[in-house]
């Protein structure tokens, strides 16, 4: 079964400085994080919770594509997407 993203919910994880979201592979939840620096494109002033969530929403399709590519490389317990995943 392919990885899907049926739940549009996302949240900011202050400790990780990342946005957390879930993918699903059949009945299994797959946790993902996308680092704030990947969302801010290197602009440190855009790493606030509000800025990160807005950036995530604006780039949701690209983020889901990067998450799918990372998931296809091998199974892990969590996936952390960095700026390198969007190049």
PDB file of N, CA, C and O in Angstrom:
ATOM      1  N   UNK A   1       0.847  -1.175   0.000  1.00  0.00           N
ATOM      2  CA  UNK A   1       0.000   0.000   0.000  1.00  0.00           C
ATOM      3  C   UNK A   1       0.898   1.245   0.000  1.00  0.00           C
ATOM      4  O   UNK A   1       1.885   1.289   0.734  1.00  0.00           O
ATOM      5  N   UNK A   2       0.572   2.238  -0.801  1.00  0.00           N
ATOM      6  CA  UNK A   2       1.421   3.437  -0.878  1.00  0.00           C
ATOM      7  C   UNK A   2       1.227   4.348   0.342  1.00  0.00           C
ATOM      8  O   UNK A   2       0.206   4.288   1.028  1.00  0.00           O
ATOM      9  N   UNK A   3       2.219   5.175   0.587  1.00  0.00           N
ATOM     10  CA  UNK A   3       2.155   6.159   1.655  1.00  0.00           C
ATOM     11  C   UNK A   3       1.154   7.237   1.270  1.00  0.00           C
ATOM     12  O   UNK A   3       1.188   7.757   0.155  1.00  0.00           O
ATOM     13  N   UNK A   4       0.262   7.571   2.196  1.00  0.00           N
ATOM     14  CA  UNK A   4      -0.732   8.611   1.953  1.00  0.00           C
ATOM     15  C   UNK A   4      -0.704   9.617   3.104  1.00  0.00           C
ATOM     16  O   UNK A   4      -0.120   9.360   4.157  1.00  0.00           O
ATOM     17  N   UNK A   5      -1.339  10.752   2.888  1.00  0.00           N
ATOM     18  CA  UNK A   5      -1.408  11.814   3.883  1.00  0.00           C
ATOM     19  C   UNK A   5      -2.855  12.290   4.018  1.00  0.00           C
ATOM     20  O   UNK A   5      -3.172  13.423   3.655  1.00  0.00           O
ATOM     21  N   UNK A   6      -3.739  11.421   4.544  1.00  0.00           N
ATOM     22  CA  UNK A   6      -5.155  11.771   4.612  1.00  0.00           C
ATOM     23  C   UNK A   6      -5.499  12.798   5.698  1.00  0.00           C
ATOM     24  O   UNK A   6      -6.553  13.430   5.638  1.00  0.00           O
ATOM     25  N   UNK A   7      -4.625  12.962   6.676  1.00  0.00           N
ATOM     26  CA  UNK A   7      -4.886  13.873   7.781  1.00  0.00           C
ATOM     27  C   UNK A   7      -4.093  15.163   7.562  1.00  0.00           C
ATOM     28  O   UNK A   7      -2.862  15.132   7.589  1.00  0.00           O
ATOM     29  N   UNK A   8      -4.767  16.292   7.347  1.00  0.00           N
ATOM     30  CA  UNK A   8      -4.048  17.539   7.074  1.00  0.00           C
ATOM     31  C   UNK A   8      -3.450  18.204   8.315  1.00  0.00           C
ATOM     32  O   UNK A   8      -2.800  19.243   8.203  1.00  0.00           O
ATOM     33  N   UNK A   9      -3.661  17.624   9.481  1.00  0.00           N
ATOM     34  CA  UNK A   9      -3.156  18.228  10.722  1.00  0.00           C
ATOM     35  C   UNK A   9      -1.636  18.251  10.743  1.00  0.00           C
ATOM     36  O   UNK A   9      -0.974  17.345  10.236  1.00  0.00           O
ATOM     37  N   UNK A  10      -1.107  19.291  11.332  1.00  0.00           N
ATOM     38  CA  UNK A  10       0.320  19.428  11.553  1.00  0.00           C
ATOM     39  C   UNK A  10       0.488  20.247  12.812  1.00  0.00           C
ATOM     40  O   UNK A  10      -0.421  20.984  13.193  1.00  0.00           O
ATOM     41  N   UNK A  11       1.629  20.136  13.465  1.00  0.00           N
ATOM     42  CA  UNK A  11       1.874  20.893  14.683  1.00  0.00           C
ATOM     43  C   UNK A  11       3.345  21.255  14.759  1.00  0.00           C
ATOM     44  O   UNK A  11       4.200  20.595  14.169  1.00  0.00           O
ATOM     45  N   UNK A  12       3.617  22.320  15.500  1.00  0.00           N
ATOM     46  CA  UNK A  12       4.992  22.772  15.659  1.00  0.00           C
ATOM     47  C   UNK A  12       5.567  22.159  16.925  1.00  0.00           C
ATOM     48  O   UNK A  12       4.964  22.243  17.994  1.00  0.00           O
ATOM     49  N   UNK A  13       6.719  21.551  16.801  1.00  0.00           N
ATOM     50  CA  UNK A  13       7.418  20.953  17.935  1.00  0.00           C
ATOM     51  C   UNK A  13       8.545  21.918  18.310  1.00  0.00           C
ATOM     52  O   UNK A  13       9.570  21.990  17.632  1.00  0.00           O
ATOM     53  N   UNK A  14       8.336  22.648  19.391  1.00  0.00           N
ATOM     54  CA  UNK A  14       9.293  23.676  19.816  1.00  0.00           C
ATOM     55  C   UNK A  14      10.664  23.077  20.136  1.00  0.00           C
ATOM     56  O   UNK A  14      11.692  23.649  19.775  1.00  0.00           O
ATOM     57  N   UNK A  15      10.678  21.935  20.808  1.00  0.00           N
ATOM     58  CA  UNK A  15      11.949  21.315  21.195  1.00  0.00           C
ATOM     59  C   UNK A  15      12.783  20.919  19.976  1.00  0.00           C
ATOM     60  O   UNK A  15      14.005  21.066  19.985  1.00  0.00           O
ATOM     61  N   UNK A  16      12.137  20.426  18.946  1.00  0.00           N
ATOM     62  CA  UNK A  16      12.851  20.006  17.725  1.00  0.00           C
ATOM     63  C   UNK A  16      13.001  21.132  16.720  1.00  0.00           C
ATOM     64  O   UNK A  16      13.768  21.013  15.765  1.00  0.00           O
ATOM     65  N   UNK A  17      12.276  22.229  16.923  1.00  0.00           N
ATOM     66  CA  UNK A  17      12.221  23.308  15.931  1.00  0.00           C
ATOM     67  C   UNK A  17      11.843  22.719  14.575  1.00  0.00           C
ATOM     68  O   UNK A  17      12.549  22.879  13.580  1.00  0.00           O
ATOM     69  N   UNK A  18      10.699  22.031  14.575  1.00  0.00           N
ATOM     70  CA  UNK A  18      10.241  21.347  13.370  1.00  0.00           C
ATOM     71  C   UNK A  18       8.719  21.232  13.378  1.00  0.00           C
ATOM     72  O   UNK A  18       8.078  21.313  14.426  1.00  0.00           O
ATOM     73  N   UNK A  19       8.167  21.044  12.204  1.00  0.00           N
ATOM     74  CA  UNK A  19       6.729  20.798  12.076  1.00  0.00           C
ATOM     75  C   UNK A  19       6.532  19.297  11.965  1.00  0.00           C
ATOM     76  O   UNK A  19       7.179  18.623  11.163  1.00  0.00           O
ATOM     77  N   UNK A  20       5.625  18.790  12.787  1.00  0.00           N
ATOM     78  CA  UNK A  20       5.322  17.355  12.811  1.00  0.00           C
ATOM     79  C   UNK A  20       4.057  17.102  12.005  1.00  0.00           C
ATOM     80  O   UNK A  20       3.092  17.861  12.096  1.00  0.00           O
ATOM     81  N   UNK A  21       4.064  16.036  11.218  1.00  0.00           N
ATOM     82  CA  UNK A  21       2.871  15.614  10.484  1.00  0.00           C
ATOM     83  C   UNK A  21       2.924  14.105  10.323  1.00  0.00           C
ATOM     84  O   UNK A  21       3.966  13.485  10.536  1.00  0.00           O
ATOM     85  N   UNK A  22       1.806  13.524   9.949  1.00  0.00           N
ATOM     86  CA  UNK A  22       1.715  12.070   9.845  1.00  0.00           C
ATOM     87  C   UNK A  22       1.409  11.627   8.427  1.00  0.00           C
ATOM     88  O   UNK A  22       0.636  12.256   7.703  1.00  0.00           O
ATOM     89  N   UNK A  23       2.035  10.531   8.057  1.00  0.00           N
ATOM     90  CA  UNK A  23       1.672   9.815   6.847  1.00  0.00           C
ATOM     91  C   UNK A  23       1.063   8.494   7.285  1.00  0.00           C
ATOM     92  O   UNK A  23       1.152   8.121   8.455  1.00  0.00           O
ATOM     93  N   UNK A  24       0.448   7.792   6.355  1.00  0.00           N
ATOM     94  CA  UNK A  24      -0.140   6.486   6.655  1.00  0.00           C
ATOM     95  C   UNK A  24       0.242   5.486   5.571  1.00  0.00           C
ATOM     96  O   UNK A  24       0.155   5.766   4.376  1.00  0.00           O
ATOM     97  N   UNK A  25       0.660   4.329   6.022  1.00  0.00           N
ATOM     98  CA  UNK A  25       0.952   3.211   5.141  1.00  0.00           C
ATOM     99  C   UNK A  25       0.005   2.100   5.576  1.00  0.00           C
ATOM    100  O   UNK A  25       0.286   1.342   6.505  1.00  0.00           O
ATOM    101  N   UNK A  26      -1.114   2.027   4.886  1.00  0.00           N
ATOM    102  CA  UNK A  26      -2.154   1.097   5.333  1.00  0.00           C
ATOM    103  C   UNK A  26      -2.660   1.538   6.690  1.00  0.00           C
ATOM    104  O   UNK A  26      -3.107   2.674   6.850  1.00  0.00           O
ATOM    105  N   UNK A  27      -2.593   0.649   7.669  1.00  0.00           N
ATOM    106  CA  UNK A  27      -3.084   0.992   8.997  1.00  0.00           C
ATOM    107  C   UNK A  27      -1.993   1.573   9.900  1.00  0.00           C
ATOM    108  O   UNK A  27      -2.261   1.881  11.062  1.00  0.00           O
ATOM    109  N   UNK A  28      -0.780   1.726   9.390  1.00  0.00           N
ATOM    110  CA  UNK A  28       0.333   2.217  10.198  1.00  0.00           C
ATOM    111  C   UNK A  28       0.528   3.725  10.042  1.00  0.00           C
ATOM    112  O   UNK A  28       0.561   4.245   8.927  1.00  0.00           O
ATOM    113  N   UNK A  29       0.656   4.420  11.177  1.00  0.00           N
ATOM    114  CA  UNK A  29       0.999   5.832  11.163  1.00  0.00           C
ATOM    115  C   UNK A  29       2.511   5.970  11.020  1.00  0.00           C
ATOM    116  O   UNK A  29       3.274   5.232  11.644  1.00  0.00           O
ATOM    117  N   UNK A  30       2.926   6.911  10.204  1.00  0.00           N
ATOM    118  CA  UNK A  30       4.341   7.154   9.965  1.00  0.00           C
ATOM    119  C   UNK A  30       4.617   8.614  10.331  1.00  0.00           C
ATOM    120  O   UNK A  30       4.169   9.519   9.627  1.00  0.00           O
ATOM    121  N   UNK A  31       5.358   8.858  11.437  1.00  0.00           N
ATOM    122  CA  UNK A  31       5.612  10.235  11.857  1.00  0.00           C
ATOM    123  C   UNK A  31       6.745  10.883  11.061  1.00  0.00           C
ATOM    124  O   UNK A  31       7.786  10.275  10.812  1.00  0.00           O
ATOM    125  N   UNK A  32       6.510  12.120  10.678  1.00  0.00           N
ATOM    126  CA  UNK A  32       7.489  12.924   9.955  1.00  0.00           C
ATOM    127  C   UNK A  32       7.670  14.255  10.663  1.00  0.00           C
ATOM    128  O   UNK A  32       6.750  14.775  11.293  1.00  0.00           O
ATOM    129  N   UNK A  33       8.877  14.793  10.544  1.00  0.00           N
ATOM    130  CA  UNK A  33       9.181  16.149  10.977  1.00  0.00           C
ATOM    131  C   UNK A  33       9.871  16.837   9.815  1.00  0.00           C
ATOM    132  O   UNK A  33      10.679  16.226   9.115  1.00  0.00           O
ATOM    133  N   UNK A  34       9.556  18.105   9.610  1.00  0.00           N
ATOM    134  CA  UNK A  34      10.305  18.905   8.646  1.00  0.00           C
ATOM    135  C   UNK A  34      10.917  20.057   9.446  1.00  0.00           C
ATOM    136  O   UNK A  34      10.211  20.825  10.100  1.00  0.00           O
ATOM    137  N   UNK A  35      12.245  20.157   9.378  1.00  0.00           N
ATOM    138  CA  UNK A  35      12.967  21.147  10.167  1.00  0.00           C
ATOM    139  C   UNK A  35      12.563  22.569   9.780  1.00  0.00           C
ATOM    140  O   UNK A  35      12.287  22.861   8.616  1.00  0.00           O
ATOM    141  N   UNK A  36      12.537  23.444  10.783  1.00  0.00           N
ATOM    142  CA  UNK A  36      12.181  24.843  10.561  1.00  0.00           C
ATOM    143  C   UNK A  36      13.127  25.501   9.560  1.00  0.00           C
ATOM    144  O   UNK A  36      12.700  26.320   8.746  1.00  0.00           O
ATOM    145  N   UNK A  37      14.402  25.146   9.616  1.00  0.00           N
ATOM    146  CA  UNK A  37      15.352  25.749   8.676  1.00  0.00           C
ATOM    147  C   UNK A  37      15.062  25.348   7.237  1.00  0.00           C
ATOM    148  O   UNK A  37      15.353  26.110   6.316  1.00  0.00           O
ATOM    149  N   UNK A  38      14.497  24.172   7.031  1.00  0.00           N
ATOM    150  CA  UNK A  38      14.112  23.754   5.682  1.00  0.00           C
ATOM    151  C   UNK A  38      12.909  24.559   5.199  1.00  0.00           C
ATOM    152  O   UNK A  38      12.786  24.857   4.011  1.00  0.00           O
ATOM    153  N   UNK A  39      12.031  24.903   6.124  1.00  0.00           N
ATOM    154  CA  UNK A  39      10.848  25.685   5.767  1.00  0.00           C
ATOM    155  C   UNK A  39      11.162  27.158   5.574  1.00  0.00           C
ATOM    156  O   UNK A  39      10.524  27.837   4.769  1.00  0.00           O
ATOM    157  N   UNK A  40      12.143  27.648   6.312  1.00  0.00           N
ATOM    158  CA  UNK A  40      12.445  29.084   6.285  1.00  0.00           C
ATOM    159  C   UNK A  40      13.397  29.471   5.172  1.00  0.00           C
ATOM    160  O   UNK A  40      13.638  30.655   4.935  1.00  0.00           O
ATOM    161  N   UNK A  41      13.935  28.476   4.490  1.00  0.00           N
ATOM    162  CA  UNK A  41      14.912  28.702   3.418  1.00  0.00           C
ATOM    163  C   UNK A  41      16.097  29.526   3.921  1.00  0.00           C
ATOM    164  O   UNK A  41      16.620  30.386   3.211  1.00  0.00           O
ATOM    165  N   UNK A  42      16.510  29.245   5.164  1.00  0.00           N
ATOM    166  CA  UNK A  42      17.700  29.873   5.720  1.00  0.00           C
ATOM    167  C   UNK A  42      17.480  31.202   6.409  1.00  0.00           C
ATOM    168  O   UNK A  42      18.430  31.771   6.946  1.00  0.00           O
ATOM    169  N   UNK A  43      16.257  31.718   6.412  1.00  0.00           N
ATOM    170  CA  UNK A  43      15.979  32.999   7.062  1.00  0.00           C
ATOM    171  C   UNK A  43      15.617  32.755   8.528  1.00  0.00           C
ATOM    172  O   UNK A  43      14.506  32.306   8.811  1.00  0.00           O
ATOM    173  N   UNK A  44      16.530  33.039   9.473  1.00  0.00           N
ATOM    174  CA  UNK A  44      16.285  32.703  10.879  1.00  0.00           C
ATOM    175  C   UNK A  44      15.080  33.400  11.480  1.00  0.00           C
ATOM    176  O   UNK A  44      14.533  32.908  12.467  1.00  0.00           O
ATOM    177  N   UNK A  45      14.645  34.512  10.934  1.00  0.00           N
ATOM    178  CA  UNK A  45      13.487  35.212  11.484  1.00  0.00           C
ATOM    179  C   UNK A  45      12.181  34.499  11.152  1.00  0.00           C
ATOM    180  O   UNK A  45      11.138  34.833  11.714  1.00  0.00           O
ATOM    181  N   UNK A  46      12.222  33.528  10.252  1.00  0.00           N
ATOM    182  CA  UNK A  46      11.011  32.821   9.853  1.00  0.00           C
ATOM    183  C   UNK A  46      10.905  31.453  10.515  1.00  0.00           C
ATOM    184  O   UNK A  46      10.269  30.553   9.965  1.00  0.00           O
ATOM    185  N   UNK A  47      11.511  31.280  11.676  1.00  0.00           N
ATOM    186  CA  UNK A  47      11.454  29.988  12.349  1.00  0.00           C
ATOM    187  C   UNK A  47      10.515  30.010  13.550  1.00  0.00           C
ATOM    188  O   UNK A  47      10.612  29.148  14.424  1.00  0.00           O
ATOM    189  N   UNK A  48       9.607  30.983  13.604  1.00  0.00           N
ATOM    190  CA  UNK A  48       8.601  30.997  14.653  1.00  0.00           C
ATOM    191  C   UNK A  48       7.536  29.956  14.328  1.00  0.00           C
ATOM    192  O   UNK A  48       7.446  29.486  13.193  1.00  0.00           O
ATOM    193  N   UNK A  49       6.741  29.601  15.312  1.00  0.00           N
ATOM    194  CA  UNK A  49       5.683  28.613  15.089  1.00  0.00           C
ATOM    195  C   UNK A  49       4.753  29.044  13.968  1.00  0.00           C
ATOM    196  O   UNK A  49       4.486  28.267  13.051  1.00  0.00           O
ATOM    197  N   UNK A  50       4.262  30.264  14.031  1.00  0.00           N
ATOM    198  CA  UNK A  50       3.312  30.738  13.022  1.00  0.00           C
ATOM    199  C   UNK A  50       3.930  30.736  11.622  1.00  0.00           C
ATOM    200  O   UNK A  50       3.294  30.313  10.656  1.00  0.00           O
ATOM    201  N   UNK A  51       5.168  31.209  11.522  1.00  0.00           N
ATOM    202  CA  UNK A  51       5.834  31.254  10.219  1.00  0.00           C
ATOM    203  C   UNK A  51       6.060  29.852   9.672  1.00  0.00           C
ATOM    204  O   UNK A  51       5.890  29.611   8.477  1.00  0.00           O
ATOM    205  N   UNK A  52       6.441  28.937  10.542  1.00  0.00           N
ATOM    206  CA  UNK A  52       6.684  27.557  10.088  1.00  0.00           C
ATOM    207  C   UNK A  52       5.407  26.878   9.623  1.00  0.00           C
ATOM    208  O   UNK A  52       5.409  26.179   8.610  1.00  0.00           O
ATOM    209  N   UNK A  53       4.325  27.076  10.349  1.00  0.00           N
ATOM    210  CA  UNK A  53       3.061  26.452   9.949  1.00  0.00           C
ATOM    211  C   UNK A  53       2.547  27.034   8.639  1.00  0.00           C
ATOM    212  O   UNK A  53       2.013  26.306   7.802  1.00  0.00           O
ATOM    213  N   UNK A  54       2.706  28.345   8.456  1.00  0.00           N
ATOM    214  CA  UNK A  54       2.311  28.960   7.181  1.00  0.00           C
ATOM    215  C   UNK A  54       3.171  28.441   6.038  1.00  0.00           C
ATOM    216  O   UNK A  54       2.662  28.135   4.960  1.00  0.00           O
ATOM    217  N   UNK A  55       4.471  28.342   6.274  1.00  0.00           N
ATOM    218  CA  UNK A  55       5.371  27.832   5.237  1.00  0.00           C
ATOM    219  C   UNK A  55       5.056  26.377   4.913  1.00  0.00           C
ATOM    220  O   UNK A  55       5.105  25.974   3.751  1.00  0.00           O
ATOM    221  N   UNK A  56       4.735  25.592   5.932  1.00  0.00           N
ATOM    222  CA  UNK A  56       4.366  24.191   5.707  1.00  0.00           C
ATOM    223  C   UNK A  56       3.125  24.126   4.818  1.00  0.00           C
ATOM    224  O   UNK A  56       3.097  23.377   3.841  1.00  0.00           O
ATOM    225  N   UNK A  57       2.108  24.905   5.154  1.00  0.00           N
ATOM    226  CA  UNK A  57       0.868  24.886   4.373  1.00  0.00           C
ATOM    227  C   UNK A  57       1.114  25.291   2.921  1.00  0.00           C
ATOM    228  O   UNK A  57       0.525  24.721   2.003  1.00  0.00           O
ATOM    229  N   UNK A  58       1.982  26.270   2.724  1.00  0.00           N
ATOM    230  CA  UNK A  58       2.267  26.748   1.366  1.00  0.00           C
ATOM    231  C   UNK A  58       3.032  25.711   0.547  1.00  0.00           C
ATOM    232  O   UNK A  58       2.905  25.664  -0.677  1.00  0.00           O
ATOM    233  N   UNK A  59       3.820  24.886   1.219  1.00  0.00           N
ATOM    234  CA  UNK A  59       4.660  23.911   0.513  1.00  0.00           C
ATOM    235  C   UNK A  59       4.213  22.474   0.746  1.00  0.00           C
ATOM    236  O   UNK A  59       4.995  21.544   0.547  1.00  0.00           O
ATOM    237  N   UNK A  60       2.981  22.283   1.159  1.00  0.00           N
ATOM    238  CA  UNK A  60       2.488  20.953   1.546  1.00  0.00           C
ATOM    239  C   UNK A  60       2.744  19.886   0.472  1.00  0.00           C
ATOM    240  O   UNK A  60       3.207  18.794   0.801  1.00  0.00           O
ATOM    241  N   UNK A  61       2.457  20.173  -0.781  1.00  0.00           N
ATOM    242  CA  UNK A  61       2.650  19.169  -1.841  1.00  0.00           C
ATOM    243  C   UNK A  61       4.111  18.769  -1.969  1.00  0.00           C
ATOM    244  O   UNK A  61       4.421  17.582  -2.072  1.00  0.00           O
ATOM    245  N   UNK A  62       5.015  19.747  -1.964  1.00  0.00           N
ATOM    246  CA  UNK A  62       6.449  19.450  -2.059  1.00  0.00           C
ATOM    247  C   UNK A  62       6.929  18.682  -0.834  1.00  0.00           C
ATOM    248  O   UNK A  62       7.784  17.804  -0.946  1.00  0.00           O
ATOM    249  N   UNK A  63       6.385  19.008   0.329  1.00  0.00           N
ATOM    250  CA  UNK A  63       6.756  18.307   1.564  1.00  0.00           C
ATOM    251  C   UNK A  63       6.293  16.856   1.497  1.00  0.00           C
ATOM    252  O   UNK A  63       7.038  15.948   1.865  1.00  0.00           O
ATOM    253  N   UNK A  64       5.081  16.638   1.034  1.00  0.00           N
ATOM    254  CA  UNK A  64       4.578  15.263   0.913  1.00  0.00           C
ATOM    255  C   UNK A  64       5.404  14.467  -0.100  1.00  0.00           C
ATOM    256  O   UNK A  64       5.652  13.278   0.102  1.00  0.00           O
ATOM    257  N   UNK A  65       5.826  15.109  -1.177  1.00  0.00           N
ATOM    258  CA  UNK A  65       6.682  14.424  -2.164  1.00  0.00           C
ATOM    259  C   UNK A  65       8.027  14.052  -1.542  1.00  0.00           C
ATOM    260  O   UNK A  65       8.525  12.946  -1.753  1.00  0.00           O
ATOM    261  N   UNK A  66       8.613  14.972  -0.778  1.00  0.00           N
ATOM    262  CA  UNK A  66       9.900  14.690  -0.121  1.00  0.00           C
ATOM    263  C   UNK A  66       9.732  13.591   0.925  1.00  0.00           C
ATOM    264  O   UNK A  66      10.603  12.734   1.074  1.00  0.00           O
ATOM    265  N   UNK A  67       8.625  13.615   1.642  1.00  0.00           N
ATOM    266  CA  UNK A  67       8.358  12.588   2.654  1.00  0.00           C
ATOM    267  C   UNK A  67       8.196  11.222   1.994  1.00  0.00           C
ATOM    268  O   UNK A  67       8.713  10.226   2.500  1.00  0.00           O
ATOM    269  N   UNK A  68       7.497  11.168   0.891  1.00  0.00           N
ATOM    270  CA  UNK A  68       7.302   9.909   0.164  1.00  0.00           C
ATOM    271  C   UNK A  68       8.644   9.370  -0.327  1.00  0.00           C
ATOM    272  O   UNK A  68       8.897   8.168  -0.252  1.00  0.00           O
ATOM    273  N   UNK A  69       9.501  10.255  -0.826  1.00  0.00           N
ATOM    274  CA  UNK A  69      10.829   9.830  -1.300  1.00  0.00           C
ATOM    275  C   UNK A  69      11.680   9.311  -0.141  1.00  0.00           C
ATOM    276  O   UNK A  69      12.376   8.306  -0.284  1.00  0.00           O
ATOM    277  N   UNK A  70      11.626   9.987   0.998  1.00  0.00           N
ATOM    278  CA  UNK A  70      12.394   9.540   2.164  1.00  0.00           C
ATOM    279  C   UNK A  70      11.885   8.186   2.656  1.00  0.00           C
ATOM    280  O   UNK A  70      12.677   7.321   3.028  1.00  0.00           O
ATOM    281  N   UNK A  71      10.592   8.007   2.659  1.00  0.00           N
ATOM    282  CA  UNK A  71       9.982   6.755   3.113  1.00  0.00           C
ATOM    283  C   UNK A  71      10.351   5.591   2.182  1.00  0.00           C
ATOM    284  O   UNK A  71      10.536   4.459   2.631  1.00  0.00           O
ATOM    285  N   UNK A  72      10.452   5.883   0.905  1.00  0.00           N
ATOM    286  CA  UNK A  72      10.787   4.842  -0.080  1.00  0.00           C
ATOM    287  C   UNK A  72      12.222   4.338   0.068  1.00  0.00           C
ATOM    288  O   UNK A  72      12.539   3.244  -0.398  1.00  0.00           O
ATOM    289  N   UNK A  73      13.089   5.116   0.706  1.00  0.00           N
ATOM    290  CA  UNK A  73      14.494   4.725   0.876  1.00  0.00           C
ATOM    291  C   UNK A  73      14.684   3.686   1.973  1.00  0.00           C
ATOM    292  O   UNK A  73      15.751   3.079   2.064  1.00  0.00           O
ATOM    293  N   UNK A  74      13.687   3.473   2.795  1.00  0.00           N
ATOM    294  CA  UNK A  74      13.820   2.494   3.872  1.00  0.00           C
ATOM    295  C   UNK A  74      12.966   2.863   5.062  1.00  0.00           C
ATOM    296  O   UNK A  74      12.701   4.038   5.318  1.00  0.00           O
ATOM    297  N   UNK A  75      12.544   1.858   5.776  1.00  0.00           N
ATOM    298  CA  UNK A  75      11.639   2.066   6.906  1.00  0.00           C
ATOM    299  C   UNK A  75      12.401   2.480   8.157  1.00  0.00           C
ATOM    300  O   UNK A  75      13.419   1.883   8.509  1.00  0.00           O
ATOM    301  N   UNK A  76      11.888   3.517   8.823  1.00  0.00           N
ATOM    302  CA  UNK A  76      12.441   4.003  10.086  1.00  0.00           C
ATOM    303  C   UNK A  76      11.290   4.277  11.052  1.00  0.00           C
ATOM    304  O   UNK A  76      10.122   4.228  10.665  1.00  0.00           O
ATOM    305  N   UNK A  77      11.620   4.560  12.289  1.00  0.00           N
ATOM    306  CA  UNK A  77      10.558   4.863  13.259  1.00  0.00           C
ATOM    307  C   UNK A  77      10.054   6.291  13.114  1.00  0.00           C
ATOM    308  O   UNK A  77       8.869   6.548  13.326  1.00  0.00           O
ATOM    309  N   UNK A  78      10.940   7.232  12.753  1.00  0.00           N
ATOM    310  CA  UNK A  78      10.539   8.604  12.430  1.00  0.00           C
ATOM    311  C   UNK A  78      11.394   9.080  11.259  1.00  0.00           C
ATOM    312  O   UNK A  78      12.469   8.542  10.993  1.00  0.00           O
ATOM    313  N   UNK A  79      10.903  10.079  10.583  1.00  0.00           N
ATOM    314  CA  UNK A  79      11.612  10.668   9.459  1.00  0.00           C
ATOM    315  C   UNK A  79      11.749  12.155   9.721  1.00  0.00           C
ATOM    316  O   UNK A  79      10.775  12.822  10.071  1.00  0.00           O
ATOM    317  N   UNK A  80      12.948  12.672   9.554  1.00  0.00           N
ATOM    318  CA  UNK A  80      13.200  14.101   9.717  1.00  0.00           C
ATOM    319  C   UNK A  80      13.662  14.638   8.364  1.00  0.00           C
ATOM    320  O   UNK A  80      14.712  14.251   7.852  1.00  0.00           O
ATOM    321  N   UNK A  81      12.868  15.526   7.805  1.00  0.00           N
ATOM    322  CA  UNK A  81      13.191  16.131   6.517  1.00  0.00           C
ATOM    323  C   UNK A  81      13.997  17.400   6.752  1.00  0.00           C
ATOM    324  O   UNK A  81      13.623  18.242   7.569  1.00  0.00           O
ATOM    325  N   UNK A  82      15.099  17.530   6.032  1.00  0.00           N
ATOM    326  CA  UNK A  82      15.965  18.704   6.132  1.00  0.00           C
ATOM    327  C   UNK A  82      15.950  19.435   4.801  1.00  0.00           C
ATOM    328  O   UNK A  82      15.312  19.000   3.842  1.00  0.00           O
ATOM    329  N   UNK A  83      16.656  20.539   4.761  1.00  0.00           N
ATOM    330  CA  UNK A  83      16.735  21.307   3.509  1.00  0.00           C
ATOM    331  C   UNK A  83      17.280  20.461   2.361  1.00  0.00           C
ATOM    332  O   UNK A  83      16.900  20.663   1.208  1.00  0.00           O
ATOM    333  N   UNK A  84      18.168  19.516   2.669  1.00  0.00           N
ATOM    334  CA  UNK A  84      18.725  18.649   1.624  1.00  0.00           C
ATOM    335  C   UNK A  84      17.655  17.801   0.945  1.00  0.00           C
ATOM    336  O   UNK A  84      17.825  17.414  -0.211  1.00  0.00           O
ATOM    337  N   UNK A  85      16.577  17.511   1.626  1.00  0.00           N
ATOM    338  CA  UNK A  85      15.498  16.699   1.042  1.00  0.00           C
ATOM    339  C   UNK A  85      14.681  17.464   0.004  1.00  0.00           C
ATOM    340  O   UNK A  85      13.858  16.876  -0.698  1.00  0.00           O
ATOM    341  N   UNK A  86      14.905  18.769  -0.093  1.00  0.00           N
ATOM    342  CA  UNK A  86      14.140  19.591  -1.025  1.00  0.00           C
ATOM    343  C   UNK A  86      14.990  20.138  -2.172  1.00  0.00           C
ATOM    344  O   UNK A  86      14.576  21.055  -2.881  1.00  0.00           O
ATOM    345  N   UNK A  87      16.176  19.568  -2.346  1.00  0.00           N
ATOM    346  CA  UNK A  87      17.065  20.022  -3.431  1.00  0.00           C
ATOM    347  C   UNK A  87      16.962  19.108  -4.603  1.00  0.00           C
ATOM    348  O   UNK A  87      17.632  19.322  -5.613  1.00  0.00           O
TER     349      UNK A  87
END
